[in-house]
Amino acid sequence: MRFYRFLLHLFPVAFRNEYGDEMCWIFQKRLRDASSFPSKLALWIATIWEIFTNAIRVHWDIFRQDIRYTTRTLRRNPGFTLAAILVAALGVGATTAAFSITDHVLIRPLPFADWKRLVKLWENPPGYTRNELSPPNYFDWKRMSKSFETMGTFTYLSTNLTGEGEPERVQGVLASSEVLPMLGVQPFLGRLFTSQDDRAEAPATVVLSYGLWQRRFNGNANALGNKVLLDNEPFEIIGVMPRGFYFPTREDDDFWAPIRFTPGDDFEDRNNHYLQAIAKLKKNVSLEEAKAEMRLIAAQLAQKYPEANERTTANVLLLRDEISRQTRYLLIGLVCASICVLLIACSNLANLLLARAMGRRKELAVRSALGAGRERLIRQLLTESLMLALLGGLLGICLTILAMPLLVRLVPNSLPIAETPTIDLRVMVFALIATAITGIGFGMIPAIKTSRGTDANALNEGSRGGVGGRRERVRSAMIIAEVSASVLLLISAGLLLRALLRIQAVDPGFNYQNVLTMRTWLPIPKYRSTAKRGEFYRRVLSETRALPGVTNAAYITGLPMVMRGGIWSVEITGRIWERSEEHNVSLRYVTPGYFNTLNIPLIEGRDVSDSDTQDSLPVGVVSKSFAEKYFPGQNALGHKFKVAMGERTVVGIVGEVRTRGLEITTEPQVYLPNQQVPDGAIIFYTPKDLVIRASNPLSLMPSIRQIIRNADPDQPISDVQLLSDVVESETAPRGTQLRVIGVFAAIAILLAGIGIHGLLSYAVSQRTQEFGVRIALGAQSSEILKMVLRDGVILAATGIVVGAALAFAAGKTMETLLAGVKPADPMTFLIAIAVALIMTIAGSLLPAKRAVSVDPTTALRTE
Amino acid sequence: MKNEEPSPESFLPLPPATLHILIALAEKDLHGYAIMSEVAESTNGELKLSPGTLYRSIQRMLEQGLIIEPRQRPAPENDDERRRYYRITPFGMEVARAEMRRLTQLVKLARISGLVPRRV
């Protein structure tokens, strides 16, 4: 019988109290009637089953009733309902959006088999954390290491795809045969490379990406076995990768071809760093063990080849972690900010509901008097909050979907993942949990408090709410939390804004307005001869300059902030320095007119000119920092230096350019005349980026296409963009993050203001009689005003102090993001505190006004 | 709390348990166990209400106003002090009649289409 009573606990309390005894009595009777053991057993089984099913049904009945009741009450208070749903939506939306993007970038597994064991290997020469490998080092590493199941190498290749259809610039990868199989992805069509394909004399083969296959072959399976022309060389198509396969990054994913090391090529040079290395850790080897082993191997090689490898060590990083620290901080900052918003939203909702529940004390007391039990009331209130939270959650997910296009800009390009995060099941679950926590968070406290307060007193019209009682304290604590969270967000947003402004104020060293840029990568061997390339440049440039509105045009190896590398070591003739010293410059070949086109000031001497040819004196133009570093206190003009396998004479000094970007210092720059590239040498440095300064640059595109087609009909054009877009994209992720956190901060401060308003309004309404008595006894309006405002200001001040302290701590942790702005930047703190105070006063004003205008006679009569 | 009286038709069709409880209570007030026995007897044991189903139905029927718990107890010789008795309300009667009308119509319709043998 005890067990039967225990089973009855499955029913709601009210039902059990009402019918439990009767049910026990009936069960007892039936048990007595059942004589034999089998019939007793059958009775028990049937009983357990029926209690389960009926309990669910009873709960469901109550739930439906509560939903009906909730819908009715919510409809009766559309203002409250809307506010609550919106607040919940903002909280859930912010959290879901931030989580989706962070999950996508930081947490989600890579779409490769055993992705946790995939690592990238890097050389660590002094001054650089991730340097590419030279082929001899790669082969030594591969041969000597024991930590890896397999190791492969690849390098990026940008090439002209010609043949049928428009010529096209495609980005791909030359990879050794280990690379693709290591990822565990099967080709969509055909096969992957084998070690046979790696042989130098093997026929040229290529695997296409799904996108390129669709684009060039309309998804026709007959493409297998066909040949495509890459820089005019035929490659046989042996496979197509599946849709959504990106490797190594989302940007270099048009094709994969075997990498080949032909004897006599420059691959025996230990100083020629251009290989990426990827490997899979053995199952029982940890990342740290692999690192230790690689450092040991690097040390051995440094001893053996001090010329090239001295002080060069090795680094092993998980493929998953191929993102910059900045991106990581951006995202973590975003998640923290969104959690602040969620917390504020929750406490605000709790306040909203609590205030509302206090207003409903009478209604609840009546229901209680009519026989509704405490459990029943809590349950009803919880249903109400959960329903609000759920509606808010749904709206929040809609907000997330709307916000995605903005947030996508935070996804870095350096990972082999899709650009757009999907709002999938996991994120949905997260949103639902966030919603449920919100629901229970703001439903439970008011529900318990209200039901505890449902006593006969509540029915008494004259009963007063406890002033400064426990209920007040909970609400005050919530207000303090809200204010601190919003001050935290305000200060963080302020610091990030100052950092952004500071970076945007950095002079890139050139004028990027009204400059159109595009890339025409001249293929080798067709353009092996420098003279032939020169012909192409001269023709394109002279025809472009003749177009209406064009001020000037020129070619360069790579645009600043697009080509960030291109580093060579330099020697000054007649000077010897320690091997340990760093003497690197950023090297570019240019056509005459480059400095003029970008408004880079020519400080001294002359620009490169058409008369600088392979037959004339090798010359170079250097940047101001180069002149100051190597020829301090003297005129650099006429001095000689060695770079790129030749001695040059300084003929000009130009202004400094931020080649590596706005936030990073750049090596001194050296510009060499394009005609002084030896035939077929340092191909990577041949000028390929066209820059055009014009009054209305974008309108020129059709004419320029025509000019290039006339010069070479097979020459594709790629990367058409405005130079201003290049420079602005430097700060785009920061801008996005700032906008998001700025919006969060705005929401937070608004919610906190509403919270203060709600709390004070409630407190004032509870103290109407007290104010009436005070006024009747001769209190001045200003005193009453002070009393009310004081409450608000004390709460706000406490919140501000806590928030400012948190903000300082947050600023310390994200100092790398601040571009030199101090975490305790006084201006930012002052403004944020002022905003918070203004919000507090604005929130307190209405309730204070109401308190002052209390009419003593009316107030006392209600007593 | 209810503002408008729902029509008896809005309850149709009635769940079998509800209908049988109404039929059982049409004659006289009964307590829970008696309702169970009555229903089992009148259906030749085909419908055996479990206590859970019974009281769940009773709770809902009380809320819907189909039955009440009367203040007056039955004659002392029939009264079991510990038991709670239930009585059909006039509205409950109306609902039961409406259901019967609906069922009769249904049977008529079935006869016309030959789905039911002439003699039931």
Contacts between the chains, C-beta under 8 A, distances in Angstrom:
chain1	res1	chain2	res2	distance
A	15	B	55	7.4
A	15	B	56	7.9
A	15	B	59	6.5
A	18	B	55	7.9
A	18	B	59	7.1
A	19	B	32	7.8
A	19	B	55	4.0
A	19	B	58	7.4
A	19	B	59	7.2
A	21	B	82	7.9
A	22	B	31	7.8
A	22	B	32	5.1
A	22	B	33	7.9
A	22	B	51	7.6
A	22	B	55	6.8
A	22	B	83	7.4
A	22	B	84	6.3
A	23	B	51	4.4
A	23	B	52	7.3
A	23	B	55	6.2
A	25	B	33	7.3
A	25	B	82	7.1
A	25	B	83	8.0
A	26	B	32	6.5
A	26	B	33	5.1
A	26	B	36	7.1
A	26	B	51	4.8
A	27	B	51	6.3
A	29	B	33	6.7
A	46	B	50	7.1
A	47	B	50	7.4
A	50	B	50	3.9
A	50	B	51	7.5
A	50	B	52	4.7
A	50	B	53	6.7
A	51	B	52	5.4
A	53	B	52	7.4
A	54	B	50	7.2
A	54	B	52	3.1
A	54	B	53	5.8
A	54	B	56	5.2
A	55	B	52	7.2
A	57	B	56	6.0
A	58	B	56	5.3
A	58	B	59	7.4
A	61	B	56	7.5
A	61	B	59	7.9
A	61	B	60	6.5
